[in-house]
């Protein structure tokens, strides 16, 4: 007998991805609800509000997630400070980036409990 392309292993992977996607969507919705209850609008009734998730990334370990979060945060801070990625940093800029790196690492670690 000829097996379908990908076979049972491919089907299992697709089922796992679908399950993961559904869980992530639920967590995002819960996070949005928590943020609106605790945020600047503090639990006020809301209607007609939407949020768009442009990208989701999965990492195999907390260490990988932390490294990625630090990378993106430092890239954003360099952009904000107008520091090209190929330019050497002043001691003040290095201190600012190090403080940001530490803050992001703590945020990611806290999010994983």
N, C-alpha and C positions, 0 to 999 in steps of 0.2 A: 504494500500500500504506500501511496505517496503522501507525505506529510505536507500540510499547508506551509506556506512561506513563514518562517519564524517559529512555527510549531507551538507546543504548549509552554515552552520557556518564554517566548516572546509574549504570549497571551498573559502569562503570570506577571511579567514586567509591566505590561500595559495596565493591568488591573491594579497593581501596586501604585503606579503613577497616578491613576485616576483617584484612588483612595487618598493618596498623599495630597493631591490637589484639593479634594473636598475638605480635608482637615485644615489645610492652610487657609482656604476661603473662610471657614468657620472661625479660625483664630483671628484672621484679619477683621472680620465683622465684630467679634468680641472686643478686639483692641480699639476699633473705631468707637464702639459704644462706650467703652471705659473712658476713652479720651474726651468724648463729648460730655460725659457726666462730670469729669474732673477738670475739664479745660475752661477756657474763658467764657463759654456759654453755660457752664455749670448746671447741666441737667435740664435746661429749658426745653420745652417741647420743640421738636424740629420736624419739618416736613420738606420734601423736595430737595433733600441734601444727598449728594452722591460723592463717592470717592473713586478714583481711578488708580488701580495698581498697574504700573507700567512694566514692572519686571520683578520676578521672584528668583532668588538664587538659593540653592541648597548646598550645604557643606557637610562633609562627613564627620567633622569633629568641631568642638568649640574652638580649638586652636586655629583651625582653618577659617572659621567664621570671624574670629577676632582679627586675624591677619587681613582678611578682606575688608572688614569694617574700618580698620585703621588705614588701609591703603586708600579707600574712597574718601575718608574724612580728611586725610592729609592732602590728598589731591584737591579737594574742595577748598581747604584752607589756603593752599598755595595759590589757587585761582583768586580767592577773596583778597589775599594780600598782594596779588600781582607778582608773584614769584615764579618765573618760568622753571620747569622741572629740571632743566639742564644748568641752572645757575647755582653757585655756591651760596650758602646761607650766612647771614650775619649771626653773631651770638644771640641777639635778641630774637631773630626769626627762628633760630634753632630751638630756643627756649619755648617760644609760642607753639611750635610744632610738637615738641616733646610733651608739653602740657596737654595739648589736644590728643595726642596718641594715648596718654595715660587715661584721660577722661573716657575716650572711646573704649579702651580695653576694659575699664571698670563697668561701663554701660553694658557691653556685650556679656561680660561675665555675670553681671546681675540678672540679665535676661534669661540666662540658663540656670539660674537658681544656684 
